[in-house]
């Protein structure tokens, strides 16, 4: 005969775990509220994996997507507290594996816990390798170089500039982790933390840079610079799922010269084009926003 749950069981189900050991209500709510692109250089954990949506013929529901921040930080970059990487070993895609090997180890030399901050400020590391000698550096550089090759008509500073800026915390990169935990691409962005680092650098170079930097850091809207997926993994919705994870807490985003395909992806995520202006090197910087919910949707 069925019995009603006791008060203790109800409290456990809400505050912690249910008698069966499943996550409680508050745990599930907190899991959904973890930050994404709010501050890629902060201590927030990486977004959880997403299962691809059912019903789309281009997607495979048995495959999952997650993102992991590029962790390597140069000795000269300002320290920042960071959570440990979710994957200590990244599986390289077939094209890259031919050059770097199937597995790419994520070195912990850039960890910035309390002891790590002291090590970074003293200029020491857990390992003696140069920044450019790390496999993780080579992985991002390889993919970024392929992105530049695919966008040959786009004016840019080159693949090495992105990786160098990411190591100096002036930009941020996230690897896209696809089927079989394979690294299938990356997303490069500029967020408020990156702008603060840029402002500090500018203020050291000139007095005027300090003023300009303070204006730039007031804008918390993330700017997506690059989205790249390896050719054999394209057309399966992986880029959309990665952007969904990274932008899920944002109602606006700036995008550096988005392609029509990227604009369609953002529209499917609920964003619409608000305005555009000429950005760096003459490229169009497009601002996209999510419309506020209507009263009918709330009531």
N, C-alpha and C positions, 0 to 999 in steps of 0.2 A: 504494500500500500504506500502511495507517495506521501511524503511529509513535507511541510513548508520549511524553508531554510531558517536556521536560528539567527538571532541578531548578530552573534559573533561571526557567523559565516558570511552575512551580508557585509559587515564592516571589513572583513578580510578581503572579500571580493572587490571592494571599492578601493581600499587603501594599499593593499599589497598584492597578494596572490590568492586565488581561490583555493578551496580545499583540494582541488585536483591538481594544483600547481601551475595553473595557467595565469598569465599576467592579469593584474587587477585593472579596474577602470582607469584610475589615475595614472598608472604606469603606461597604459595605452595612449592616454591623452598627452602625457609628457613626451612620449616617443614621437608623436606626430608634430610636436611643437619645436623640435630641435632646429636650430638655425642653419641656414645654408650659406648664401652669398652675403650675409650680413657683414661678415668679416672673415675672409678666407685665411687671413694671417693670425687670427685669434686662436682661442683655445677651444672653440666649438668643435664637436666631433663631426666627422664626415657624414653626409646624409645617408640614410639607409638605402638598401637596394629597392628597386621597383620591379614588380612583375609587369611585363608588357601587357597591354590591353588586349582582351579577347575580341574577336570579330574583325580584325584587320588582316587581310590576306597577306600583307607584307611583313607581318610580325609573327613571331613564334612564342606562344605563351609559356613554353617550358623554359625559356631563356630569361635571365634577369640582367639588369643593368645597375651598376653602382659607379660612384666616382671617388677618386682618392687624390688628395692634394699632392702635388710635386713637393717633396719635403726638403730638398737640398738647399742650404742657405750658406752663402759665402761668409768667410770669417769676418769680413769688414762690414757686413750688413747689421743693422740694429737687431738685437735679440727680441724674440717674441715667444710667449708661452704657447706651446702647441701640444695637442693630444698625439699620442703615438699613432703611427700609420696602421690602418686596418690590415693591410697586406704587407708582410715583410718581404715577400718575393712576388714580383710581377711577371706574369707570363707574356712573353713578347709575341706579337703577331708573326705569322710565317715569314713575311718579307723582311722584317727587322731581325728575326731570330737567325736568319742566314748570316747576319753580320755580328750580332751581339751575343748569340746563344739563346736558348729557349727560355732561360730564367734570368731575370734581372733583380739582383738583390737591392733592397732599400736600406741604405746605411743609416744607422742611428746617430751618426756623428753630429747632426744638426739638431738633436733633441734639445729642448729648452725647458726642462723642469728647473727647480731651484738650483740644483748643482750645474745643470746645463747652461744657465744664464751666466754663472761665474766662469765656466770654461770659455764661453763665447766672448765675454768681456776681456778675458786674459789672452784671447787669440789662439787658445789651444782647442784641439778636437780630440774625439775618441779615436780617430784614425789619422794617419799621416798623409793620406792621399790629397792631392790638389782637388779643388772643386770640379774641374773639367775631367778628372780621371775617374769619376764615379760612373758606374753603369747607368744609374738613373738619369744622369746628365746626358749621356749618349743616347738614351731612349727618347727623351723629349727632343733633343737636337735632331735626331733622325726623322721623327715625325714632323717637326716644324719645317725641316728642309723640304720634305715632300709636300707640305702645305704650300710653301713658297713656289715650288715647281708647278703645282696645280693652278696657282694664281699668278702666272708669270707676268700678266699685264698690270698687276697691282704694284704700285710704288710702295716699297717697304725698306726697312733697315736690314733685312736678312734674318735667317733662322737663328743665327747666333745671338742676335740682339734680344730676342724674346727670352731665350734660355738664360742669358746673362742677367736680364732685368728680373726674371723670376728668382734667381739665386740672390739678388740684391734686395729682394722684397719690394721692387718698384712695380712689378706685375705679379700675377698669380696664375698658375696653371693647375688644372685638374685632369688626371688621366681618366678616361672612360673605360670601365671594366665591363666586358661583355661575357659571352658564353664561355664556359669553362674557365672563368676568371682570367680570360685573355685581355690584355691591354689593347684596345682596338682604336684608340684615338685620344684626343684631348680637347679641353676647352680652356682658352686663355682669356683672362679678364683683368680689369683694373677696378679696385674697390677702394673704400675710404682709407683703409690701412695703407695701401700702396701710395695713395696721394699724400698721406702724412709723411711717409718716408721720402717721397719726391720733394716735399716742401722743406724737410730738414736738409736735404742735399742742396737745394737751391739757396737756402738761407746761409749756408756755409760758403757758397760761391759768390753771392752778392747780396747787398742789403735789399735790393728790389725783389729778389726772389722770395724773401720772407713774406712780403705782402701778397704776392701772387699766390704763393702756396697756401696761405690762410684762406683765400677765397676758394681755391680748388677743393680743399678738404671739407668745406661746408656742404658739399654735394655728396650725399650718401647713395645716390643712384649708381648701381654697378654698370660698368661698361664692358660688354663682351667684345673682345678683339678678334678672336679666331675660334672657329669650330672645325675640327678635322676628324674624319673617320677613315680608316684604311679602306681601300677600294673594294676588297672582297666582303666587307661588312656593311656596305652602304645599302640603302633602300629597305632596311629592316626596322626603322624606327628608333635606333639606338641614340642618335643625336637628339631626337625629341625627348626621349626619356631622361637623358643626361641634363638637358636644359630644364626639364620639368623639376628635377631634383634640386638644381642649383638656384632656380628662380622661384621656388614655391612660396617663399616668404616675401616676395617683392611684387608691387603693383606697377612698377615702372622699371625700364631698362634701356640703356643706350647701346646701340650696336654699330660697330665700325664697318661701314659699307656692306650691309647684308646682301646676300644673293637672293633672287626670287624664291629659291628653295627654302632658305632660312626664314624668310618672311612668312612663308606658308606654314612652316613649323611653329613659329611664334603665334600666328593666328590661331592655330589649333590648340595652343596653350592658353588662349583667351586674351592675347595682346593685340592691340591695333595701333597702327602708325599714327603718331600725334604730330610730329614735325621732323624736319631734317635740316641740317646746316653743313656747311663745308668744314671739315675737320683737318686733321694733320695730313700733310702732303696732298691736299686737295680732295681727299676721299670724303664721301658723304657720311656724316654721323647722324644716325636715325634714332629718334626717341620713340619708344613704344610704351603704351600704358594699358592697364586693365580697367575697363569701365567699372564704376562703383555699382554694387548690387542695387537692383530696383526694389521699390517698396513691395511690389508683388512677390518678389522672390523671398523677401524677409518675412512677410505676413503669411 
